[in-house]
């Protein structure tokens, strides 16, 4: 940028000299070094630039998705800042207990955030489809994994009934972990496909895999064949984990998703006068 400024004002100075000579018949008696230095003083701002690298760290299990997910995470972090701050603080009570269960079933700890996406840590949460409790487990899945439930005949009855095991944190977390363990086996240990299946069911994921037509596809291969809700669900899963991995930087507004150019003021006394003969026009 500075060399361009030098070139420009050098040219202006030459033109100025030619103009004066055309009028007075001679070049004005002006020290060319002082002239150029004076022009440069007004042409070039007293500042320098530094490129600060991105400082986002991805969890190991999600590191391979950096390129596809970074833009989404940045937008999500701006729009959902209050949600992220609240969820992280609330999660301090629940996440350690969930991670202990996930480790027992050899599952990645990143799956802990599903409870936040599902119910916001609310025991009495009930979806329109009849999914209940902390982990929003449907009747059929609840029975498959040994939970005692109140059938979703009437949503208001479910909300008021305390006996449903899906409202029990310990029991429902164990059932959710078992479900994810089985999806890990079905889906070749692909974390994002496991997450997708938690939202829309293993049947829909298998259907998307078939429609995709690729051998051993990943989430990005089948993304467009999944319901829109599931696509957003998986992206939100990635976003929560990345933000929580970098929480202190995020909370202090120091998280950079891409390199950033920062202008640094330079003291005018540090400026160097450039002699006329040292200016190069490339």
Residue pairs with C-beta under 8 A, 6 or more apart in sequence:
1 49
2 44
3 282
5 40
5 43
5 44
6 40
6 43
6 44
6 274
6 279
7 281
7 282
8 43
9 36
9 39
9 40
9 43
10 36
10 279
10 281
12 39
13 32
13 35
13 36
13 39
17 27
17 28
20 27
20 28
21 27
32 276
33 273
33 275
33 276
35 276
36 274
36 275
36 276
36 279
37 273
37 274
40 273
40 274
41 271
46 265
46 266
46 267
46 268
46 271
47 263
47 264
47 265
47 266
48 263
48 264
48 266
49 261
49 262
49 263
49 264
50 261
50 262
50 264
51 259
51 260
51 261
51 262
52 256
52 259
52 260
52 261
52 262
53 256
53 259
54 256
54 257
54 258
54 259
55 246
55 249
55 254
55 255
55 256
56 70
56 73
56 242
56 246
56 255
56 256
56 257
57 245
57 246
58 65
58 66
58 242
58 245
59 108
59 110
59 241
59 242
59 245
61 108
61 110
61 191
62 69
62 110
62 191
62 238
62 241
62 242
65 192
65 220
65 238
68 220
69 235
69 238
69 239
69 242
70 257
70 258
71 257
72 235
72 238
72 239
73 238
73 239
73 242
73 243
73 257
74 257
74 258
76 235
76 236
76 239
76 243
77 84
77 239
77 243
77 250
77 255
80 239
84 240
84 243
84 250
85 251
87 113
87 116
87 120
87 240
88 243
88 244
88 247
90 116
90 121
91 112
91 113
91 116
91 121
91 244
93 121
94 112
94 115
94 121
94 169
95 112
97 169
97 170
97 173
98 112
98 115
98 173
99 109
99 112
101 173
101 174
101 177
102 108
102 109
102 111
102 112
102 177
102 180
103 109
104 177
105 177
105 178
105 180
105 181
106 181
106 184
107 177
107 180
107 181
107 184
108 191
110 191
110 237
110 241
111 180
111 191
111 194
111 195
113 237
113 240
113 241
113 244
114 135
114 176
114 195
114 198
114 237
115 121
115 134
115 135
115 173
115 176
116 240
117 233
117 236
117 237
117 240
118 125
118 131
118 134
118 135
118 136
119 125
119 133
119 134
119 135
119 136
121 134
122 134
123 133
123 134
123 167
123 168
123 169
124 133
124 159
124 167
125 132
125 133
125 134
125 136
126 132
126 152
126 155
126 158
126 159
127 136
128 155
129 138
130 138
130 139
130 152
130 155
130 158
131 137
131 138
132 138
132 142
132 149
132 152
132 158
132 164
132 166
132 167
133 164
133 165
133 166
133 167
133 168
133 172
134 166
134 167
134 169
134 172
134 173
135 166
135 172
135 173
135 175
135 176
137 145
137 147
137 166
137 172
137 175
137 176
137 179
138 152
139 149
139 151
139 152
141 175
141 179
142 149
142 165
142 166
142 175
143 149
145 175
145 178
145 179
146 175
147 164
147 165
147 166
147 171
147 172
147 175
148 163
148 164
148 165
149 164
149 165
149 166
150 157
150 158
150 161
150 163
150 164
152 158
158 164
165 171
165 172
165 175
166 172
166 175
176 198
179 198
180 194
180 198
183 193
183 194
183 197
183 198
183 202
184 194
186 197
186 202
187 193
187 194
187 197
187 202
187 205
188 216
190 218
190 219
192 218
192 219
192 234
192 237
192 238
193 205
193 218
193 219
193 222
195 233
195 234
195 237
196 204
196 205
196 208
196 219
196 226
196 230
196 233
196 234
197 204
197 205
199 229
199 230
199 233
199 234
200 226
200 227
200 229
200 230
204 226
204 227
204 230
205 222
205 226
207 225
208 222
208 225
208 226
209 217
209 222
211 222
211 225
212 221
212 222
212 225
214 221
219 234
223 231
223 234
224 231
243 250
243 255
246 255
249 255
